[in-house]
Amino acid sequence: MYPVSDRFLAAIVESHTPVTQVTLYRTDGVVEQLAHTGGSVTVDRSASSRRTCSVTLADTSLIPRTDTDRVAVYGARVRIARGVAYTDGTTELVPLGTFRLDEVGGDVDIGPATIQGKSLEAVISDDKFTAPYRAVGGAIAAVTALIRRSLPDAVIDSSTAVDATIGARTWDIEGDPWQAAVEVAASIGCEVYTDADGAFIIAPLPDLLATTPAWTIAAGEGGAYIQASKTASADGVFNGVLARGESAETATAPVSALVVDSDPGSPTYWDGPYGHRPSFYSSSTLITTGACIQAATLQLRAARAPNSSADLTSLPNPALAPGDVLRVVYPDGTKELHQVASFGVPLDVGGAFTVRTISAKEGS
């Protein structure tokens, strides 16, 4: 979760005045605030661009008439934030992302104007390889090089990642550099994505049961809970991942590792009634058994069935991030741990805020 004050967390579950900010960074270097009437920021761990935005504006002059208008789609960026205006006149804002401006449109006479954008993973993805691209050496250096190939000044944080040497890997012409970065990061058991500040993060997915909950969504007075919808499905759920690696370029011997749900108390326990349902992952970047274990562990955390899953509707908390662990307290007193997969932050007062989880643990 983005660092916020205790005052902020107390305010968002009480009657308060939300405040939002949309800042335009023009290609001519001018920075300006955009008056807006609504919109939202969607944050989704499963999406190639983890953050997307849609913002509505009343000013029809923002709809471009020429390619050089101030809100143009050829390099401009927007930075969005939401926070709380306190009664003492101060505000506390939480960034929701830095976005490449991809689309601007609307009725030129009556409006509204709408701008849409994607977080900076899209910049890497769109800069396709125009010649074969080879990565070798340390995984973190390889991911860093793939990012800075397109964004030389990108901020990259790998402080929680454990580096390792990868097998040589060459991507063909027209290959997607962002998917290459994702593949290399997976070889050390990490995800790579942009955070709310627009920095690129290389980090492992937090372990649900080993991570302190970032926030509690509780029913009752003073709580953020509104409603929950719970489902359980075995479709696409795996309880084991076999990761394999072999680098033909360096004649490295094949390696593999099978990581399974080894918790006897889990409903998807490998040797339990759920049976064996393995998934498979392969990459030539994997050249050791340890690397295979790390990659398989990352895949399994996302693929293994939880005890239950839910869509949680609560009062908005713009500081959340995918992977955050939440403690949910239902109206009947039942408690669960959930891990955030996606959510949408409204830019207007009263907009819905629903958090989709990828896993849950009962009785926590």
C-alpha positions, 0 to 999 in steps of 0.5 A, a space after each residue: 500500500 502506498 505510504 499514507 498517514 494514520 490520519 488519512 486511513 481514519 478519514 477515508 472511513 468517515 465523512 470527508 471531502 475527497 479531492 482529485 488532481 489531474 496534471 498534464 505534462 505537455 510535450 512542450 514542457 508546460 505543466 498544467 492542472 486539468 479541471 475534470 468532472 469525473 473518470 476513474 483509474 483502473 489497477 489490474 495485476 493481470 493486465 500488461 499495463 497495470 494502470 489505465 485511466 479515463 478522465 472526463 473534462 467539461 472544457 471542449 477546447 481540450 479536444 485536439 483540432 491539430 496534432 500540436 494542440 496542448 492535449 495531444 496523443 503524441 508524447 503527452 502524459 498525465 499524472 493522477 492523484 486522489 486524496 482527502 481535504 482535511 477540515 484544517 485546510 490541508 490536503 493529503 494526496 495519493 498518486 494513482 499513476 503516471 500515464 501515457 496519453 493515448 486518446 482524446 475525444 468528444 463532441 467538439 460542441 457540447 463535450 464532454 472531452 474524454 482522455 484515456 491513457 496507459 501506464 508506462 509499461 505500454 511505452 516499453 511494449 510498443 517499442 518492438 524489437 527491430 533486430 534480434 535482441 539478446 539478454 544474458 547475465 544478471 536478471 535484474 540488469 537484463 530487465 533494467 536494460 529492457 526498460 531503459 532501452 525505451 525510457 533511459 531516465 526510468 526509475 527502477 526499484 529492485 530492492 526486494 528482488 534476489 538477483 541470479 544469472 539467467 540463461 542466454 535468451 534471444 527475442 526475434 524481430 517484432 518481439 514485445 520488449 515488455 513481455 521479455 522483461 516479464 519473462 526475465 523477472 519471472 526467472 527470479 520469482 518476481 513481477 515487474 510493473 509500474 507503481 503509483 509513482 510511475 517507477 518500475 518495480 521488480 519484486 516478488 508477489 507477497 505471500 498471503 500468509 506471511 505478509 502483514 495486512 495492509 488494511 482492514 475492511 470491516 463491517 459496522 460503525 467506523 468500518 469501510 465494508 459495504 458489500 461482498 460477492 463470493 465465488 468458488 470455481 475450479 476452472 483454471 485453478 492449478 495446484 502445481 507448476 512445473 518450470 523448465 529451462 534449457 538454453 540452446 544458445 549456451 548448450 546448458 543442460 535442461 533443468 526443471 522443478 515441480 512446485 506444488 501446494 504442500 499445505 495439508 490444510 489447503 483445499 488444493 493440497 497436491 495429495 488431497 481430494 482435489 487431485 493433481 492439476 499441474 500447470 507448465 512454464 518454460 523459459 530458456 532464461 532458467 538455467 538452474 533448479 533454484 531458478 525453476 523453483 522461484 519461477 514456479 513458486 511465482 506462478 503457483 501463488 497466482 494459480 492456486 485455488 484459495 479457500 474462497 475469493 470475493 469482490 469486495 465493495 468498500 469505501 474508496 482507498 486510493 492507497 491500495 496496490 495489487 498484491 496488498 493483503 487485506 483483512 476482511 471482517 464480515 457483518 457476521 464476524 467472520 474474518 478472512 485474508 484476501 490479496 488484491 488483484 484489481 480495483 478501480 478508483 473513482 475520480 468523482 464523489 460517490 463512485 463505486 470502489 470494488 476490490 477483486 481478490 485473487 485469494 483468501 484464507 478463512 479464519 484469519 
